Amino acid sequence: MLNKQIQLRRTEKLDLELFFRFQFDEQAKYLAAFTNKDSTDREAYIERFTKFLNDPTINMQTILVGQTIAGSIAKFEIEGKAEITYWIDRGFWGKGIATTALRSFLTVENTRPILGRVAFDNLGSQKVLERCDFVKIGTDRGFANARQAEIEEFIYQLT
């Protein structure tokens, strides 16, 4: 079973190169919506995320399927509130990897409450959050760099 092959490990600097390349998938970027302003600047990306690796308020994990990096998952804080983010390489979509990885992550990252934000039309991520017991608590609007437009996002919370 594929889910038994899914493991998390602390993100290493070498992982960042692959994470950077993941964001060039136009369909994935569109669904993520709220991406970096300039997703083509490799040096800025590596520098920014290298700093995150050493930030005690950020818990970055790499998602492995067997020995293959399938994505990333992290807890970070904005204005003192914990939030979750994850990115799964599109080649691994639809296989339960995000749900399994998030469930596993939540056993080691016990900050609560924790929020998850998702574009209004990203049904896959909405299902992942709901399967992991996040509850939709509201909506917000924000500028989505990947779409160059303001869009609605749903806010989920796990307590």
Backbone hydrogen bonds, N-H to C=O, Kabsch-Sander energy under -0.5 kcal/mol:
donor,donor_aa,acceptor,acceptor_aa,energy
4,K,1,M,-0.9
5,Q,2,L,-1.9
6,I,3,N,-1.0
7,Q,64,L,-2.4
9,R,62,T,-1.6
11,T,60,M,-2.0
15,D,12,E,-1.5
16,L,12,E,-0.7
16,L,13,K,-1.2
17,E,14,L,-0.7
18,L,14,L,-0.6
18,L,15,D,-0.6
19,F,15,D,-2.1
20,F,16,L,-2.6
21,R,17,E,-1.6
22,F,18,L,-2.0
23,Q,19,F,-1.0
23,Q,20,F,-0.5
24,F,21,R,-1.9
25,D,22,F,-1.7
26,E,24,F,-0.8
29,K,25,D,-2.8
30,Y,26,E,-2.4
31,L,27,Q,-2.0
32,A,28,A,-2.5
33,A,29,K,-2.3
34,F,32,A,-3.3
35,T,33,A,-1.6
39,S,37,K,-0.6
41,D,38,D,-0.9
42,R,40,T,-1.3
45,Y,41,D,-2.2
46,I,42,R,-2.9
47,E,43,E,-2.5
48,R,44,A,-2.7
49,F,45,Y,-2.7
50,T,46,I,-2.0
51,K,47,E,-1.7
52,F,48,R,-1.4
53,L,49,F,-1.4
54,N,50,T,-0.7
54,N,51,K,-1.1
55,D,52,F,-1.4
58,I,55,D,-1.8
59,N,75,K,-2.2
60,M,58,I,-0.6
61,Q,73,I,-3.1
62,T,9,R,-3.5
63,I,71,G,-2.7
64,L,7,Q,-3.3
64,L,62,T,-0.6
65,V,68,T,-2.9
66,G,5,Q,-2.5
66,G,64,L,-0.6
68,T,65,V,-2.1
70,A,63,I,-3.1
70,A,68,T,-0.5
71,G,63,I,-1.3
72,S,87,W,-2.2
73,I,61,Q,-2.4
74,A,85,T,-2.8
75,K,59,N,-1.5
76,F,83,E,-2.3
78,I,81,K,-2.4
81,K,78,I,-2.0
82,A,113,P,-0.5
83,E,76,F,-2.9
84,I,115,L,-2.6
85,T,74,A,-2.3
87,W,72,S,-2.3
89,D,70,A,-3.1
92,F,89,D,-2.8
93,W,90,R,-1.6
95,K,92,F,-0.9
100,T,96,G,-2.4
101,A,97,I,-3.0
102,L,98,A,-2.7
103,R,99,T,-2.5
104,S,100,T,-2.3
105,F,101,A,-2.8
106,L,102,L,-2.5
107,T,103,R,-0.6
107,T,104,S,-1.2
108,V,104,S,-0.7
108,V,105,F,-1.2
109,E,105,F,-2.6
110,N,108,V,-0.8
114,I,158,L,-2.1
115,L,82,A,-2.6
116,G,156,Y,-2.2
117,R,84,I,-0.6
118,V,154,F,-2.2
120,F,152,E,-2.2
122,N,119,A,-2.1
123,L,121,D,-1.5
126,Q,122,N,-1.9
127,K,123,L,-2.3
128,V,124,G,-2.0
129,L,125,S,-2.4
130,E,126,Q,-2.3
131,R,127,K,-2.6
132,C,128,V,-1.1
132,C,129,L,-0.5
133,D,130,E,-1.6
134,F,129,L,-2.6
135,V,157,Q,-2.7
137,I,155,I,-3.1
138,G,155,I,-1.3
140,D,153,E,-2.1
142,G,151,I,-2.2
144,A,142,G,-0.6
144,A,149,A,-3.1
145,N,143,F,-0.8
146,A,33,A,-2.3
147,R,144,A,-1.3
148,Q,144,A,-1.6
149,A,144,A,-1.2
151,I,142,G,-2.7
153,E,140,D,-2.9
154,F,118,V,-3.2
155,I,138,G,-2.9
156,Y,116,G,-3.4
156,Y,154,F,-0.5
157,Q,135,V,-2.0
158,L,114,I,-2.5
